Amino acid sequence: MEISITGRNITVSDELKKFIEDKISKIARFDNEIHSIDVILSKESRAEKVEIIAHSKNNSYITKSHSSVFEKTIFRALDNIKTQILKSKKKY
């Protein structure tokens, strides 16, 4: 699985990259067909925003989340992605 991390108006530290890769690699157990994930981090005034786009064989899962801390925002976005994956699996 390919993970792409992009920062807008921010330089992403190696520690944050490692944290993101560790957490995002766990998504694969919900959908084995995910082949790439794009993570876009941005900082605007006091809000830190995270956008995650997961590309699967059958679907694309997109979520946007924001809060005051990147780690908290990433957890929220991952919960949203997991919910989307589980909902799409129930349909099929």
Biopython code that builds the backbone (N, CA, C, O; Angstrom):
import numpy as np
from Bio.PDB.StructureBuilder import StructureBuilder

atoms = [
    (1, "MET", "N", (0.844, -1.166, 0.000)),
    (1, "MET", "CA", (0.000, 0.000, 0.000)),
    (1, "MET", "C", (0.896, 1.239, 0.000)),
    (1, "MET", "O", (1.843, 1.346, 0.780)),
    (2, "GLU", "N", (0.576, 2.154, -0.881)),
    (2, "GLU", "CA", (1.347, 3.390, -1.020)),
    (2, "GLU", "C", (0.690, 4.499, -0.199)),
    (2, "GLU", "O", (-0.509, 4.751, -0.326)),
    (3, "ILE", "N", (1.487, 5.157, 0.641)),
    (3, "ILE", "CA", (0.985, 6.249, 1.468)),
    (3, "ILE", "C", (1.703, 7.525, 1.068)),
    (3, "ILE", "O", (2.930, 7.603, 1.125)),
    (4, "SER", "N", (0.931, 8.526, 0.663)),
    (4, "SER", "CA", (1.477, 9.819, 0.259)),
    (4, "SER", "C", (1.047, 10.875, 1.279)),
    (4, "SER", "O", (-0.143, 11.046, 1.544)),
    (5, "ILE", "N", (2.035, 11.586, 1.851)),
    (5, "ILE", "CA", (1.749, 12.601, 2.855)),
    (5, "ILE", "C", (2.184, 13.954, 2.310)),
    (5, "ILE", "O", (3.340, 14.137, 1.929)),
    (6, "THR", "N", (1.244, 14.906, 2.274)),
    (6, "THR", "CA", (1.500, 16.233, 1.734)),
    (6, "THR", "C", (1.152, 17.280, 2.784)),
    (6, "THR", "O", (0.148, 17.153, 3.485)),
    (7, "GLY", "N", (1.968, 18.298, 2.889)),
    (7, "GLY", "CA", (1.696, 19.390, 3.815)),
    (7, "GLY", "C", (1.437, 20.681, 3.061)),
    (7, "GLY", "O", (2.218, 21.051, 2.184)),
    (8, "ARG", "N", (0.371, 21.360, 3.383)),
    (8, "ARG", "CA", (0.061, 22.665, 2.806)),
    (8, "ARG", "C", (0.252, 23.714, 3.892)),
    (8, "ARG", "O", (-0.351, 23.623, 4.962)),
    (9, "ASN", "N", (1.085, 24.702, 3.622)),
    (9, "ASN", "CA", (1.414, 25.757, 4.585)),
    (9, "ASN", "C", (2.064, 25.201, 5.849)),
    (9, "ASN", "O", (1.993, 25.817, 6.913)),
    (10, "ILE", "N", (2.691, 24.047, 5.729)),
    (10, "ILE", "CA", (3.331, 23.409, 6.880)),
    (10, "ILE", "C", (4.398, 22.443, 6.370)),
    (10, "ILE", "O", (4.239, 21.834, 5.313)),
    (11, "THR", "N", (5.479, 22.309, 7.123)),
    (11, "THR", "CA", (6.452, 21.273, 6.818)),
    (11, "THR", "C", (6.186, 20.116, 7.773)),
    (11, "THR", "O", (6.111, 20.301, 8.987)),
    (12, "VAL", "N", (6.048, 18.941, 7.217)),
    (12, "VAL", "CA", (5.683, 17.760, 7.997)),
    (12, "VAL", "C", (6.949, 17.143, 8.574)),
    (12, "VAL", "O", (7.856, 16.771, 7.829)),
    (13, "SER", "N", (7.015, 17.032, 9.894)),
    (13, "SER", "CA", (8.187, 16.465, 10.557)),
    (13, "SER", "C", (8.242, 14.955, 10.343)),
    (13, "SER", "O", (7.231, 14.318, 10.047)),
    (14, "ASP", "N", (9.433, 14.401, 10.497)),
    (14, "ASP", "CA", (9.596, 12.950, 10.347)),
    (14, "ASP", "C", (8.808, 12.194, 11.412)),
    (14, "ASP", "O", (8.277, 11.114, 11.152)),
    (15, "GLU", "N", (8.736, 12.764, 12.603)),
    (15, "GLU", "CA", (7.985, 12.129, 13.688)),
    (15, "GLU", "C", (6.497, 12.054, 13.355)),
    (15, "GLU", "O", (5.853, 11.036, 13.607)),
    (16, "LEU", "N", (5.953, 13.124, 12.792)),
    (16, "LEU", "CA", (4.540, 13.138, 12.406)),
    (16, "LEU", "C", (4.291, 12.179, 11.247)),
    (16, "LEU", "O", (3.268, 11.495, 11.222)),
    (17, "LYS", "N", (5.215, 12.121, 10.286)),
    (17, "LYS", "CA", (5.081, 11.185, 9.162)),
    (17, "LYS", "C", (5.027, 9.746, 9.666)),
    (17, "LYS", "O", (4.187, 8.960, 9.228)),
    (18, "LYS", "N", (5.929, 9.406, 10.592)),
    (18, "LYS", "CA", (5.969, 8.048, 11.133)),
    (18, "LYS", "C", (4.666, 7.727, 11.868)),
    (18, "LYS", "O", (4.124, 6.631, 11.727)),
    (19, "PHE", "N", (4.167, 8.682, 12.650)),
    (19, "PHE", "CA", (2.907, 8.511, 13.372)),
    (19, "PHE", "C", (1.763, 8.238, 12.402)),
    (19, "PHE", "O", (0.959, 7.330, 12.616)),
    (20, "ILE", "N", (1.697, 9.032, 11.332)),
    (20, "ILE", "CA", (0.628, 8.883, 10.338)),
    (20, "ILE", "C", (0.726, 7.529, 9.641)),
    (20, "ILE", "O", (-0.281, 6.844, 9.467)),
    (21, "GLU", "N", (1.931, 7.146, 9.243)),
    (21, "GLU", "CA", (2.103, 5.864, 8.547)),
    (21, "GLU", "C", (1.722, 4.690, 9.440)),
    (21, "GLU", "O", (1.120, 3.724, 8.970)),
    (22, "ASP", "N", (2.069, 4.764, 10.725)),
    (22, "ASP", "CA", (1.705, 3.685, 11.656)),
    (22, "ASP", "C", (0.193, 3.548, 11.783)),
    (22, "ASP", "O", (-0.342, 2.440, 11.750)),
    (23, "LYS", "N", (-0.486, 4.672, 11.928)),
    (23, "LYS", "CA", (-1.942, 4.639, 12.121)),
    (23, "LYS", "C", (-2.677, 4.263, 10.838)),
    (23, "LYS", "O", (-3.664, 3.529, 10.878)),
    (24, "ILE", "N", (-2.201, 4.759, 9.712)),
    (24, "ILE", "CA", (-2.910, 4.511, 8.456)),
    (24, "ILE", "C", (-2.699, 3.084, 7.957)),
    (24, "ILE", "O", (-3.559, 2.537, 7.267)),
    (25, "SER", "N", (-1.583, 2.487, 8.293)),
    (25, "SER", "CA", (-1.339, 1.115, 7.846)),
    (25, "SER", "C", (-2.367, 0.146, 8.437)),
    (25, "SER", "O", (-2.563, -0.946, 7.905)),
    (26, "LYS", "N", (-3.018, 0.534, 9.524)),
    (26, "LYS", "CA", (-4.025, -0.332, 10.149)),
    (26, "LYS", "C", (-5.347, -0.355, 9.382)),
    (26, "LYS", "O", (-6.187, -1.220, 9.626)),
    (27, "ILE", "N", (-5.535, 0.576, 8.471)),
    (27, "ILE", "CA", (-6.772, 0.609, 7.674)),
    (27, "ILE", "C", (-6.863, -0.611, 6.755)),
    (27, "ILE", "O", (-7.961, -1.048, 6.410)),
    (28, "ALA", "N", (-5.726, -1.155, 6.366)),
    (28, "ALA", "CA", (-5.703, -2.274, 5.422)),
    (28, "ALA", "C", (-6.458, -3.489, 5.940)),
    (28, "ALA", "O", (-6.930, -4.299, 5.143)),
    (29, "ARG", "N", (-6.582, -3.633, 7.234)),
    (29, "ARG", "CA", (-7.304, -4.809, 7.750)),
    (29, "ARG", "C", (-8.810, -4.702, 7.551)),
    (29, "ARG", "O", (-9.517, -5.706, 7.640)),
    (30, "PHE", "N", (-9.314, -3.487, 7.280)),
    (30, "PHE", "CA", (-10.736, -3.309, 7.018)),
    (30, "PHE", "C", (-11.072, -3.529, 5.542)),
    (30, "PHE", "O", (-12.147, -4.032, 5.216)),
    (31, "ASP", "N", (-10.155, -3.154, 4.654)),
    (31, "ASP", "CA", (-10.350, -3.364, 3.213)),
    (31, "ASP", "C", (-9.003, -3.736, 2.608)),
    (31, "ASP", "O", (-8.110, -2.897, 2.493)),
    (32, "ASN", "N", (-8.868, -4.991, 2.225)),
    (32, "ASN", "CA", (-7.592, -5.489, 1.691)),
    (32, "ASN", "C", (-7.274, -4.952, 0.302)),
    (32, "ASN", "O", (-6.143, -5.078, -0.168)),
    (33, "GLU", "N", (-8.256, -4.358, -0.355)),
    (33, "GLU", "CA", (-8.063, -3.913, -1.726)),
    (33, "GLU", "C", (-7.624, -2.448, -1.834)),
    (33, "GLU", "O", (-7.522, -1.925, -2.944)),
    (34, "ILE", "N", (-7.365, -1.782, -0.715)),
    (34, "ILE", "CA", (-6.859, -0.404, -0.756)),
    (34, "ILE", "C", (-5.427, -0.444, -1.266)),
    (34, "ILE", "O", (-4.575, -1.133, -0.703)),
    (35, "HIS", "N", (-5.168, 0.303, -2.341)),
    (35, "HIS", "CA", (-3.829, 0.285, -2.926)),
    (35, "HIS", "C", (-3.065, 1.585, -2.710)),
    (35, "HIS", "O", (-1.838, 1.586, -2.810)),
    (36, "SER", "N", (-3.745, 2.695, -2.418)),
    (36, "SER", "CA", (-3.025, 3.938, -2.125)),
    (36, "SER", "C", (-3.865, 4.842, -1.230)),
    (36, "SER", "O", (-5.095, 4.850, -1.287)),
    (37, "ILE", "N", (-3.155, 5.600, -0.405)),
    (37, "ILE", "CA", (-3.804, 6.551, 0.499)),
    (37, "ILE", "C", (-3.059, 7.872, 0.413)),
    (37, "ILE", "O", (-1.832, 7.913, 0.514)),
    (38, "ASP", "N", (-3.810, 8.953, 0.225)),
    (38, "ASP", "CA", (-3.248, 10.298, 0.202)),
    (38, "ASP", "C", (-3.673, 11.008, 1.483)),
    (38, "ASP", "O", (-4.856, 11.047, 1.820)),
    (39, "VAL", "N", (-2.702, 11.565, 2.188)),
    (39, "VAL", "CA", (-2.977, 12.323, 3.405)),
    (39, "VAL", "C", (-2.524, 13.752, 3.154)),
    (39, "VAL", "O", (-1.367, 13.990, 2.806)),
    (40, "ILE", "N", (-3.431, 14.701, 3.331)),
    (40, "ILE", "CA", (-3.120, 16.106, 3.103)),
    (40, "ILE", "C", (-3.308, 16.846, 4.421)),
    (40, "ILE", "O", (-4.405, 16.875, 4.980)),
    (41, "LEU", "N", (-2.231, 17.441, 4.908)),
    (41, "LEU", "CA", (-2.250, 18.185, 6.155)),
    (41, "LEU", "C", (-2.191, 19.665, 5.833)),
    (41, "LEU", "O", (-1.407, 20.081, 4.980)),
    (42, "SER", "N", (-3.002, 20.460, 6.497)),
    (42, "SER", "CA", (-2.943, 21.906, 6.297)),
    (42, "SER", "C", (-3.182, 22.613, 7.615)),
    (42, "SER", "O", (-3.847, 22.096, 8.512)),
    (43, "LYS", "N", (-2.623, 23.810, 7.707)),
    (43, "LYS", "CA", (-2.774, 24.597, 8.925)),
    (43, "LYS", "C", (-3.289, 25.969, 8.539)),
    (43, "LYS", "O", (-2.693, 26.665, 7.718)),
    (44, "GLU", "N", (-4.400, 26.347, 9.140)),
    (44, "GLU", "CA", (-5.003, 27.647, 8.893)),
    (44, "GLU", "C", (-5.313, 28.284, 10.235)),
    (44, "GLU", "O", (-6.105, 27.742, 11.007)),
    (45, "SER", "N", (-4.723, 29.390, 10.519)),
    (45, "SER", "CA", (-4.837, 30.128, 11.784)),
    (45, "SER", "C", (-4.724, 29.165, 12.965)),
    (45, "SER", "O", (-3.625, 28.686, 13.246)),
    (46, "ARG", "N", (-5.804, 28.867, 13.655)),
    (46, "ARG", "CA", (-5.730, 27.972, 14.814)),
    (46, "ARG", "C", (-6.183, 26.552, 14.506)),
    (46, "ARG", "O", (-6.048, 25.672, 15.357)),
    (47, "ALA", "N", (-6.710, 26.308, 13.330)),
    (47, "ALA", "CA", (-7.235, 24.981, 12.984)),
    (47, "ALA", "C", (-6.199, 24.183, 12.192)),
    (47, "ALA", "O", (-5.540, 24.701, 11.291)),
    (48, "GLU", "N", (-6.081, 22.940, 12.549)),
    (48, "GLU", "CA", (-5.226, 22.015, 11.807)),
    (48, "GLU", "C", (-6.146, 21.015, 11.128)),
    (48, "GLU", "O", (-6.942, 20.342, 11.783)),
    (49, "LYS", "N", (-6.031, 20.924, 9.806)),
    (49, "LYS", "CA", (-6.958, 20.110, 9.015)),
    (49, "LYS", "C", (-6.247, 18.915, 8.404)),
    (49, "LYS", "O", (-5.082, 18.989, 8.013)),
    (50, "VAL", "N", (-6.980, 17.813, 8.333)),
    (50, "VAL", "CA", (-6.473, 16.587, 7.722)),
    (50, "VAL", "C", (-7.513, 16.098, 6.722)),
    (50, "VAL", "O", (-8.703, 16.011, 7.027)),
    (51, "GLU", "N", (-7.038, 15.782, 5.525)),
    (51, "GLU", "CA", (-7.889, 15.182, 4.507)),
    (51, "GLU", "C", (-7.252, 13.853, 4.122)),
    (51, "GLU", "O", (-6.069, 13.797, 3.788)),
    (52, "ILE", "N", (-8.031, 12.799, 4.170)),
    (52, "ILE", "CA", (-7.541, 11.458, 3.811)),
    (52, "ILE", "C", (-8.367, 10.944, 2.650)),
    (52, "ILE", "O", (-9.597, 10.949, 2.688)),
    (53, "ILE", "N", (-7.661, 10.496, 1.610)),
    (53, "ILE", "CA", (-8.305, 9.909, 0.435)),
    (53, "ILE", "C", (-7.715, 8.516, 0.251)),
    (53, "ILE", "O", (-6.525, 8.369, -0.027)),
    (54, "ALA", "N", (-8.552, 7.498, 0.407)),
    (54, "ALA", "CA", (-8.119, 6.110, 0.258)),
    (54, "ALA", "C", (-8.704, 5.563, -1.039)),
    (54, "ALA", "O", (-9.914, 5.622, -1.262)),
    (55, "HIS", "N", (-7.831, 5.031, -1.889)),
    (55, "HIS", "CA", (-8.248, 4.477, -3.179)),
    (55, "HIS", "C", (-8.244, 2.956, -3.092)),
    (55, "HIS", "O", (-7.221, 2.331, -2.811)),
    (56, "SER", "N", (-9.412, 2.382, -3.341)),
    (56, "SER", "CA", (-9.574, 0.941, -3.317)),
    (56, "SER", "C", (-9.920, 0.465, -4.723)),
    (56, "SER", "O", (-10.147, 1.271, -5.625)),
    (57, "LYS", "N", (-9.957, -0.841, -4.897)),
    (57, "LYS", "CA", (-10.311, -1.401, -6.198)),
    (57, "LYS", "C", (-11.725, -1.002, -6.603)),
    (57, "LYS", "O", (-11.982, -0.699, -7.768)),
    (58, "ASN", "N", (-12.643, -1.004, -5.636)),
    (58, "ASN", "CA", (-14.049, -0.725, -5.937)),
    (58, "ASN", "C", (-14.497, 0.680, -5.575)),
    (58, "ASN", "O", (-15.406, 1.212, -6.213)),
    (59, "ASN", "N", (-13.888, 1.296, -4.571)),
    (59, "ASN", "CA", (-14.353, 2.574, -4.048)),
    (59, "ASN", "C", (-13.203, 3.528, -3.776)),
    (59, "ASN", "O", (-12.036, 3.139, -3.740)),
    (60, "SER", "N", (-13.566, 4.779, -3.586)),
    (60, "SER", "CA", (-12.651, 5.771, -3.034)),
    (60, "SER", "C", (-13.316, 6.317, -1.779)),
    (60, "SER", "O", (-14.494, 6.676, -1.792)),
    (61, "TYR", "N", (-12.554, 6.376, -0.707)),
    (61, "TYR", "CA", (-13.068, 6.871, 0.565)),
    (61, "TYR", "C", (-12.405, 8.213, 0.841)),
    (61, "TYR", "O", (-11.179, 8.323, 0.801)),
    (62, "ILE", "N", (-13.208, 9.228, 1.119)),
    (62, "ILE", "CA", (-12.695, 10.577, 1.331)),
    (62, "ILE", "C", (-13.250, 11.115, 2.639)),
    (62, "ILE", "O", (-14.446, 11.009, 2.907)),
    (63, "THR", "N", (-12.373, 11.695, 3.453)),
    (63, "THR", "CA", (-12.813, 12.327, 4.683)),
    (63, "THR", "C", (-11.986, 13.568, 4.965)),
    (63, "THR", "O", (-10.808, 13.640, 4.613)),
    (64, "LYS", "N", (-12.613, 14.539, 5.604)),
    (64, "LYS", "CA", (-11.941, 15.760, 6.027)),
    (64, "LYS", "C", (-12.274, 15.977, 7.491)),
    (64, "LYS", "O", (-13.411, 15.778, 7.919)),
    (65, "SER", "N", (-11.271, 16.386, 8.255)),
    (65, "SER", "CA", (-11.479, 16.614, 9.669)),
    (65, "SER", "C", (-10.575, 17.756, 10.124)),
    (65, "SER", "O", (-9.536, 18.006, 9.513)),
    (66, "HIS", "N", (-10.964, 18.446, 11.189)),
    (66, "HIS", "CA", (-10.129, 19.520, 11.716)),
    (66, "HIS", "C", (-10.284, 19.630, 13.231)),
    (66, "HIS", "O", (-11.347, 19.353, 13.786)),
    (67, "SER", "N", (-9.200, 20.040, 13.880)),
    (67, "SER", "CA", (-9.193, 20.320, 15.319)),
    (67, "SER", "C", (-7.936, 21.124, 15.622)),
    (67, "SER", "O", (-7.292, 21.643, 14.710)),
    (68, "SER", "N", (-7.591, 21.225, 16.881)),
    (68, "SER", "CA", (-6.453, 22.055, 17.264)),
    (68, "SER", "C", (-5.123, 21.309, 17.241)),
    (68, "SER", "O", (-4.067, 21.942, 17.255)),
    (69, "VAL", "N", (-5.152, 19.974, 17.205)),
    (69, "VAL", "CA", (-3.936, 19.163, 17.235)),
    (69, "VAL", "C", (-4.003, 18.127, 16.115)),
    (69, "VAL", "O", (-5.041, 17.498, 15.910)),
    (70, "PHE", "N", (-2.884, 17.945, 15.382)),
    (70, "PHE", "CA", (-2.877, 17.014, 14.250)),
    (70, "PHE", "C", (-3.186, 15.587, 14.678)),
    (70, "PHE", "O", (-3.936, 14.893, 13.991)),
    (71, "GLU", "N", (-2.628, 15.132, 15.794)),
    (71, "GLU", "CA", (-2.842, 13.748, 16.213)),
    (71, "GLU", "C", (-4.330, 13.479, 16.460)),
    (71, "GLU", "O", (-4.859, 12.450, 16.038)),
    (72, "LYS", "N", (-4.984, 14.391, 17.132)),
    (72, "LYS", "CA", (-6.416, 14.255, 17.406)),
    (72, "LYS", "C", (-7.218, 14.265, 16.102)),
    (72, "LYS", "O", (-8.177, 13.509, 15.944)),
    (73, "THR", "N", (-6.817, 15.119, 15.185)),
    (73, "THR", "CA", (-7.495, 15.225, 13.897)),
    (73, "THR", "C", (-7.332, 13.948, 13.086)),
    (73, "THR", "O", (-8.272, 13.503, 12.428)),
    (74, "ILE", "N", (-6.159, 13.366, 13.130)),
    (74, "ILE", "CA", (-5.897, 12.121, 12.395)),
    (74, "ILE", "C", (-6.765, 10.990, 12.931)),
    (74, "ILE", "O", (-7.307, 10.204, 12.153)),
    (75, "PHE", "N", (-6.902, 10.900, 14.255)),
    (75, "PHE", "CA", (-7.763, 9.861, 14.834)),
    (75, "PHE", "C", (-9.201, 10.023, 14.373)),
    (75, "PHE", "O", (-9.859, 9.037, 14.042)),
    (76, "ARG", "N", (-9.701, 11.262, 14.347)),
    (76, "ARG", "CA", (-11.074, 11.503, 13.887)),
    (76, "ARG", "C", (-11.241, 11.101, 12.429)),
    (76, "ARG", "O", (-12.224, 10.456, 12.064)),
    (77, "ALA", "N", (-10.280, 11.484, 11.599)),
    (77, "ALA", "CA", (-10.367, 11.168, 10.170)),
    (77, "ALA", "C", (-10.313, 9.656, 9.950)),
    (77, "ALA", "O", (-11.037, 9.130, 9.106)),
    (78, "LEU", "N", (-9.463, 8.955, 10.700)),
    (78, "LEU", "CA", (-9.382, 7.498, 10.557)),
    (78, "LEU", "C", (-10.678, 6.819, 10.988)),
    (78, "LEU", "O", (-11.096, 5.833, 10.380)),
    (79, "ASP", "N", (-11.309, 7.338, 12.029)),
    (79, "ASP", "CA", (-12.607, 6.789, 12.438)),
    (79, "ASP", "C", (-13.641, 6.965, 11.329)),
    (79, "ASP", "O", (-14.450, 6.070, 11.086)),
    (80, "ASN", "N", (-13.617, 8.108, 10.661)),
    (80, "ASN", "CA", (-14.550, 8.356, 9.555)),
    (80, "ASN", "C", (-14.289, 7.398, 8.392)),
    (80, "ASN", "O", (-15.232, 6.878, 7.796)),
    (81, "ILE", "N", (-13.026, 7.166, 8.068)),
    (81, "ILE", "CA", (-12.673, 6.238, 6.979)),
    (81, "ILE", "C", (-13.141, 4.820, 7.325)),
    (81, "ILE", "O", (-13.710, 4.128, 6.481)),
    (82, "LYS", "N", (-12.899, 4.393, 8.564)),
    (82, "LYS", "CA", (-13.315, 3.053, 8.984)),
    (82, "LYS", "C", (-14.831, 2.895, 8.851)),
    (82, "LYS", "O", (-15.321, 1.864, 8.390)),
    (83, "THR", "N", (-15.562, 3.931, 9.261)),
    (83, "THR", "CA", (-17.019, 3.892, 9.156)),
    (83, "THR", "C", (-17.458, 3.773, 7.706)),
    (83, "THR", "O", (-18.365, 3.000, 7.394)),
    (84, "GLN", "N", (-16.829, 4.524, 6.821)),
    (84, "GLN", "CA", (-17.175, 4.463, 5.393)),
    (84, "GLN", "C", (-16.895, 3.080, 4.824)),
    (84, "GLN", "O", (-17.698, 2.550, 4.057)),
    (85, "ILE", "N", (-15.769, 2.496, 5.190)),
    (85, "ILE", "CA", (-15.400, 1.166, 4.678)),
    (85, "ILE", "C", (-16.417, 0.123, 5.155)),
    (85, "ILE", "O", (-16.878, -0.708, 4.372)),
    (86, "LEU", "N", (-16.758, 0.175, 6.443)),
    (86, "LEU", "CA", (-17.698, -0.803, 6.983)),
    (86, "LEU", "C", (-19.089, -0.643, 6.358)),
    (86, "LEU", "O", (-19.769, -1.638, 6.107)),
    (87, "LYS", "N", (-19.516, 0.592, 6.107)),
    (87, "LYS", "CA", (-20.808, 0.804, 5.462)),
    (87, "LYS", "C", (-20.814, 0.255, 4.040)),
    (87, "LYS", "O", (-21.790, -0.366, 3.617)),
    (88, "SER", "N", (-19.736, 0.478, 3.305)),
    (88, "SER", "CA", (-19.689, -0.018, 1.924)),
    (88, "SER", "C", (-19.618, -1.545, 1.890)),
    (88, "SER", "O", (-20.133, -2.155, 0.953)),
    (89, "LYS", "N", (-19.003, -2.171, 2.875)),
    (89, "LYS", "CA", (-18.948, -3.638, 2.918)),
    (89, "LYS", "C", (-20.322, -4.226, 3.210)),
    (89, "LYS", "O", (-20.647, -5.308, 2.723)),
    (90, "LYS", "N", (-21.134, -3.522, 4.004)),
    (90, "LYS", "CA", (-22.480, -4.017, 4.297)),
    (90, "LYS", "C", (-23.362, -3.985, 3.069)),
    (90, "LYS", "O", (-24.282, -4.793, 2.944)),
    (91, "LYS", "N", (-23.092, -3.059, 2.156)),
    (91, "LYS", "CA", (-23.894, -2.959, 0.941)),
    (91, "LYS", "C", (-23.661, -4.138, 0.015)),
    (91, "LYS", "O", (-24.572, -4.553, -0.702)),
    (92, "TYR", "N", (-22.446, -4.686, 0.023)),
    (92, "TYR", "CA", (-22.122, -5.761, -0.923)),
    (92, "TYR", "C", (-22.220, -7.080, -0.278)),
    (92, "TYR", "O", (-21.982, -8.101, -0.923)),
]
sb = StructureBuilder()
sb.init_structure("model")
sb.init_model(0)
sb.init_chain("A")
sb.init_seg("    ")
for serial, (resi, resn, name, xyz) in enumerate(atoms, 1):
    if name == "N":
        sb.init_residue(resn, " ", resi, " ")
    sb.init_atom(name, np.array(xyz, "f"), 0.0, 1.0, " ", f" {name:<3s}", serial, name[0])
structure = sb.get_structure()
